[in-house]
Amino acid sequence: MSLQLGGVVAVLYYSTKMFANIGITYPGAVYASMGVSVVKLCMNMCSMYTIERWGRRIPELIGTGGQAIMTALLTVFLSFPAYEWAQILSVLFTVLFIAFNTFGPATITFMISPELFQENARASGVSMSFVAQYMANTIIGFSFPSLRIVLGQYVFLIFSTCSALLFVYIYYNLPETMNRPIEDIVREFGVKTNSNTPKTVEGESLFMKDIPEPEEKAALSNGYALPEDAAMISNENHVTDDPTA
């Protein structure tokens, strides 16, 4: 949730109007918003390089902590719309906010989600995480204009506080997942794994894999003998019971 609760939706959806409200002329506000999009693209390309060298945890912490600081500074400089230097710094810190968000949460969120779930729960877990992301996106996108009217520039303190709390949570609870087996990651969360479960190949136990015929697999699983096995056992019993034997 560090992606949405950090306030990226508000910045991307309403940056042009936000810049116009602090006195930047309309063409300038549009150009500033275009600059925000260009920075987002560049940081996406940069994060493609760093996530395979720094892992997942470090970029996430840098991005979440950075966006917390940037939204706090943005709140300060949006309070002085009459000054040109405040307008310039507001645009600068908006661009830096997007840079930190893209470097960390915007990239790592979609990268790390499949790495946190065991194979049997991965599809459901990732689907639920995406649903939560887009629900938060919709709620923040629709509620931000009303919050902006009520709170003014201080609405960004909400995002700053959420990012700061998420930074603390991630620092203490998010493990590194790069190049680690899922068993180690799950164990770090305190979830016990059953080490006595037979190893499987494509969903079947190795013991079952040695049996070539599907009928024999089903028979062994259900605890009954196949017809030819039953006939063989019956013949053996018949020979044993024969008094002439």
PEPE-V539082 format. One record per pair of residues at least 6 apart in sequence whose ideal C-beta (glycine too) atoms are under 6 Angstrom apart, sorted by the first residue. I is the first residue (numbers start at 0). GAP is how many residues later the second one is. Records with the same first field share a line. If there is no record, write none. Layout:
# PEPE-V539082
I->GAP + GAP
This chain:
# PEPE-V539082
1->62 + 103 + 164
2->102 + 103 + 106
3->132 + 133
4->157
5->61 + 95 + 153 + 157
6->64 + 152
7->93
8->128 + 131 + 132
9->134
12->128
14->18 + 21
15->13 + 14 + 17
18->10 + 13
19->9
21->59 + 65 + 68
22->58 + 64
23->63
31->59
35->59 + 62
38->56 + 59 + 60
39->58 + 62
42->56 + 59 + 60
43->58
46->56 + 60
49->9
54->121 + 123
55->52 + 56 + 121 + 122
56->117 + 119
58->44 + 45 + 49
59->44 + 48 + 110
61->42
62->37 + 40 + 41 + 42
63->40 + 99 + 102 + 103
64->102
65->34
66->30 + 33 + 34 + 96
67->92 + 95 + 96
69->23 + 26 + 27
70->85 + 88 + 89
71->88
72->20
73->19 + 82
74->78 + 81 + 82
76->9 + 12 + 13
77->12 + 75
78->74
79->6
111->65
112->13 + 16
113->8 + 12
114->62
116->8
117->64
146->8
147->7
174->10 + 13
176->8
182->10
197->7
198->7
200->8
207->9
210->6
218->7
